[in-house]
Amino acid sequence: MASTRVRPRLRVPGTGRVIRKTTSIKRRSKSGPILSRLTVVWVQNNGVTFNTTGFFARLFRGNTLVSTASFDNFGVVRFANVRTLTNATFTIRVFSASGVLFRQRTIPAGSEAFAIIG
């Protein structure tokens, strides 16, 4: 047995109030940084990342130690307590697992990411 379809009324009696408004989709323009924390990548001269197992980096502002973080296996270190865009100049020092200093570079203010080449 088929059910009968209910047809909508042409004029609905009521107060004329709007029950539900449709919301327009607002598109956010991304004007800020994509990376929220300072990220450093250590790459070879051809752009391929180093295998940095066991390496760690220390981030200094002047002579003050700001943060220490370990590299992952793919040459990337992320400093969780340094927001981007940075508002100060930092010095990064990269150490091996045995504590030997390999690189020292200066990261300028206004950085979101930084690459150590070589």
SVG drawing of the C-alpha trace seen along z (x, -y; Angstrom):
<svg xmlns="http://www.w3.org/2000/svg" viewBox="-3 -41 86 43">
<polyline fill="none" stroke="black" stroke-width="0.4" points="0.0,0.0 1.4,-3.3 1.5,-6.2 0.1,-9.5 2.5,-12.4 1.7,-15.5 1.8,-18.6 3.2,-21.8 0.7,-24.6 1.0,-27.7 0.5,-30.1 1.5,-29.2 -0.3,-30.9 2.0,-32.4 3.5,-35.5 6.0,-36.0 9.0,-35.6 12.2,-34.1 12.7,-30.7 16.2,-30.0 18.6,-32.1 21.1,-30.6 24.7,-31.5 27.0,-32.5 30.3,-30.7 33.1,-33.0 36.4,-32.4 39.4,-33.2 42.3,-34.8 45.5,-33.4 47.7,-36.4 49.7,-35.0 52.4,-32.3 51.7,-28.7 54.1,-27.1 53.2,-28.1 56.6,-27.2 60.1,-27.8 61.2,-25.0 64.8,-24.4 65.8,-22.0 69.4,-20.8 70.0,-20.0 73.0,-19.1 74.1,-21.4 71.7,-19.6 68.7,-20.1 68.4,-16.6 68.1,-16.4 70.7,-14.8 70.1,-11.7 70.3,-13.5 69.6,-10.7 70.9,-11.7 71.6,-15.3 70.2,-18.2 70.1,-21.9 70.3,-24.8 68.7,-28.1 70.2,-31.2 69.1,-34.8 72.3,-36.7 74.0,-34.7 70.7,-33.3 69.7,-29.7 66.1,-29.8 65.4,-26.2 66.9,-22.8 65.3,-20.3 66.3,-17.1 66.4,-16.6 64.2,-13.8 65.7,-11.3 64.9,-13.6 66.9,-16.7 64.1,-18.7 64.0,-20.3 61.0,-22.2 61.3,-24.5 58.0,-24.2 58.3,-27.3 59.4,-29.7 56.4,-31.2 56.6,-32.5 57.1,-35.0 60.1,-35.5 60.6,-38.9 64.2,-38.6 67.5,-37.4 68.5,-33.9 71.7,-31.9 71.3,-28.1 74.0,-25.7 73.8,-22.1 75.5,-19.3 76.1,-15.6 74.9,-13.0 78.4,-13.1 78.2,-16.9 80.5,-18.0 79.5,-21.4 78.8,-20.9 77.2,-24.2 76.4,-27.6 74.1,-29.9 72.2,-33.2 68.4,-33.2 67.1,-36.7 64.0,-38.2 60.7,-37.6 61.5,-34.0 59.1,-31.1 61.5,-28.5 65.2,-28.3 67.5,-26.0 71.0,-25.1 72.8,-24.3 75.9,-22.0"/>
</svg>
